[in-house]
Amino acid sequence: MAIVKKYPSKIVSIQNSIEGVYTLELESMGKPFKYDAGQFLHFAIDEYDPSTQWPDSRCFSMQSSPDEKHIRITYAAKGQFTKRMELELEPGSEVTLKLPYGDLFTQEHNKANTVFIAGGTGITPYLSLFTDTSFAMYTKPILYAGFRDKGMNLYQSELEIAQKINSGLEIHLVYQDKDGILDIEKILNENTLNSSFFISGPPVMIKSFKQTLINKGVPENHVLTDDWE
């Protein structure tokens, strides 16, 4: 099990190509970040005082590869904490990260015909794996990613890197304004009960898709979810 550590960090850049959606790039101000693909972190805005409790924080999936020097996260400014992030953070801001958490891809799973299902920013933990050299070990992986519209897909460059690492990666992009929403029964019909199915996205989607797969005969241990929220 990985040892959780606190990392005083600085924001290197903030990308905001869509209203209310931000991608932060962070660098450690001390020891290098250490984590596995698919893990997540706790993000604290307020200064951390070791003599007191850990400050108010929020969990975010890391979308960067573990081999990268910097960590990237993407968030939508919806709740109280992320609204604070939107208003208060700028390049050069100092924050504290606590990581790593989670075992999404270290759990036992079938690496042949693996199915990755993502809703919106739920794609981010997959990108951490897809842009890592270890992704080459998967045989004919398949991604189904749903977005509200084409403008919400901020991840094309990372998906291109993923296909260079693993040329067998099959990508299905579903845009709600044009194609409707992700259809879990259609996804199952295009794959097999023996596949491992990863699901990441809004909690309601995760719960519904997981239950549908199990009801349709997928073994429960073949359904792996990123549902730390």
C-alpha positions in Angstrom: 0.0 0.0 0.0 1.3 3.4 -1.0 2.3 5.8 1.8 0.2 9.0 1.8 2.3 12.1 2.0 1.7 15.9 2.0 3.1 17.9 -0.8 3.4 21.7 -0.6 2.7 22.7 -4.2 2.5 25.6 -6.6 0.1 26.1 -9.5 2.1 26.3 -12.7 -0.8 27.1 -15.0 -4.6 27.3 -15.3 -6.4 26.5 -18.5 -10.0 27.7 -18.8 -11.2 27.1 -22.4 -14.8 26.4 -21.2 -16.7 28.5 -18.9 -16.6 27.1 -15.4 -14.2 24.2 -16.2 -10.5 24.5 -15.2 -7.4 22.4 -15.7 -4.7 23.0 -13.2 -1.0 22.0 -13.6 0.8 21.7 -10.2 4.4 21.2 -9.3 5.8 20.0 -6.0 7.8 22.5 -4.0 9.7 19.7 -2.4 10.0 16.0 -2.9 8.7 14.6 -6.3 5.1 13.4 -6.5 4.7 9.6 -6.2 1.5 7.8 -7.2 0.1 5.1 -9.5 -2.1 5.6 -12.5 -5.8 6.1 -11.6 -5.2 7.4 -8.1 -6.6 10.6 -6.6 -5.5 13.3 -4.2 -6.8 15.7 -1.5 -6.5 19.3 -2.5 -6.4 22.0 0.2 -6.5 25.7 -0.6 -5.8 27.0 2.9 -2.3 26.8 4.4 -1.6 23.5 6.2 -0.4 23.9 9.7 1.2 20.5 11.0 0.1 21.4 14.5 -3.6 21.5 13.6 -6.0 19.3 11.7 -5.9 19.0 7.9 -7.8 21.9 6.4 -11.0 21.7 4.3 -10.2 19.9 1.1 -11.6 18.2 -2.0 -10.7 15.0 -3.8 -9.6 15.1 -7.5 -8.5 12.4 -9.8 -5.0 12.9 -11.3 -5.1 12.9 -15.1 -1.3 13.1 -15.5 0.9 10.0 -16.0 2.9 9.0 -12.9 6.1 9.6 -15.0 5.3 13.3 -15.4 7.0 15.9 -13.2 3.7 17.9 -12.7 0.2 16.8 -11.8 -2.8 17.9 -13.8 -6.4 17.9 -12.5 -9.6 19.1 -14.1 -12.6 20.4 -12.2 -15.9 22.1 -12.8 -16.7 25.0 -10.5 -20.1 23.8 -9.1 -19.9 23.5 -5.3 -18.7 25.8 -2.6 -15.1 24.5 -2.6 -14.6 24.5 -6.3 -16.1 28.0 -6.5 -13.4 29.1 -4.0 -10.8 27.5 -6.3 -12.2 29.4 -9.3 -12.1 32.8 -7.4 -8.9 32.5 -5.4 -6.4 30.4 -7.4 -4.0 31.8 -10.0 -0.6 30.8 -11.4 1.9 31.0 -8.6 -0.7 30.2 -5.9 0.6 27.8 -3.2 -1.6 24.9 -2.1 -1.1 21.6 -0.3 -1.8 18.2 -1.8 -2.2 14.9 0.1 -1.7 11.8 -2.0 -2.0 9.1 -3.2 -5.3 7.5 -2.6 -7.2 4.8 -4.4 -6.5 1.5 -6.1 -8.5 1.8 -9.4 -6.1 0.0 -11.7 -4.1 -2.0 -9.1 -7.2 -4.1 -8.5 -7.1 -7.5 -10.3 -8.8 -7.1 -13.8 -8.7 -8.5 -17.3 -6.3 -6.5 -19.5 -7.8 -8.0 -22.7 -10.7 -6.2 -24.3 -11.0 -4.0 -21.2 -13.9 -1.5 -21.4 -13.5 2.0 -20.0 -16.7 4.0 -19.6 -16.5 7.7 -18.7 -19.0 10.5 -18.2 -17.6 14.1 -18.5 -14.6 14.7 -16.3 -14.8 11.1 -15.3 -12.3 10.4 -18.1 -9.5 12.0 -16.1 -8.3 8.9 -14.1 -8.3 6.9 -17.3 -5.9 9.5 -18.9 -3.5 8.9 -16.1 -3.3 5.3 -17.3 -3.7 5.9 -21.0 -0.6 8.2 -21.2 1.6 5.9 -19.1 3.8 3.4 -20.8 2.1 0.6 -18.8 -1.0 1.1 -21.0 0.8 -0.8 -23.8 0.2 -4.0 -21.8 -3.6 -3.9 -22.6 -5.0 -5.8 -25.5 -7.7 -4.1 -27.6 -8.9 -1.7 -24.9 -12.1 0.2 -25.6 -13.1 3.7 -24.4 -16.7 5.0 -24.3 -16.7 8.7 -23.3 -19.7 10.8 -23.0 -19.7 14.6 -23.1 -22.5 17.3 -23.1 -21.1 18.6 -26.4 -18.0 18.5 -28.5 -16.6 21.6 -26.8 -16.5 19.8 -23.4 -14.0 17.3 -24.8 -10.8 18.8 -23.6 -8.8 15.7 -23.9 -8.1 15.1 -27.6 -4.3 15.6 -27.3 -4.1 13.0 -24.4 -6.2 10.5 -26.4 -3.8 10.9 -29.3 -0.9 10.1 -27.0 -2.8 7.1 -25.7 -3.3 5.7 -29.2 0.5 6.1 -29.9 1.2 4.1 -26.7 -1.4 1.5 -27.5 -2.5 1.4 -31.2 -5.2 -1.1 -30.4 -7.2 1.5 -28.3 -10.7 1.9 -29.8 -12.4 5.2 -28.9 -16.1 5.9 -29.0 -17.0 9.6 -28.3 -20.7 10.3 -27.5 -21.9 13.9 -27.5 -25.2 14.4 -25.8 -26.4 17.3 -27.9 -26.0 15.1 -31.1 -25.9 11.5 -30.1 -27.9 11.3 -26.8 -26.4 9.9 -23.6 -24.2 6.8 -23.1 -26.2 3.6 -23.4 -24.9 1.0 -21.1 -26.9 -1.8 -22.6 -25.6 -1.0 -26.1 -22.0 -0.9 -24.6 -22.5 -4.4 -23.1 -24.0 -5.7 -26.4 -20.8 -4.6 -28.2 -18.6 -6.4 -25.7 -18.5 -9.6 -23.6 -19.4 -10.6 -20.1 -15.8 -11.6 -19.6 -14.5 -8.1 -20.1 -13.5 -5.9 -17.1 -15.7 -2.8 -17.1 -14.4 0.4 -15.5 -16.9 3.2 -14.8 -16.1 6.7 -13.9 -18.3 9.8 -13.9 -21.2 11.3 -11.9 -22.2 9.1 -8.9 -25.8 8.5 -10.3 -24.3 7.2 -13.6 -21.8 4.9 -11.8 -24.5 3.4 -9.6 -27.0 2.9 -12.5 -24.4 1.5 -15.0 -22.9 -0.9 -12.4 -26.3 -2.3 -11.5 -27.3 -2.8 -15.1 -24.1 -4.7 -15.9 -24.5 -6.9 -12.9 -28.2 -7.5 -13.7 -27.2 -8.5 -17.2 -24.8 -11.1 -16.0 -21.4 -9.4 -15.7 -19.7 -10.8 -12.6 -19.6 -8.1 -9.9 -15.8 -8.4 -9.6 -15.6 -7.5 -13.3 -17.2 -4.1 -12.6 -14.7 -1.6 -11.2 -15.7 1.9 -10.3 -14.1 5.3 -9.5 -16.6 6.3 -6.9 -14.6 7.9 -4.1 -16.9 10.9 -4.1 
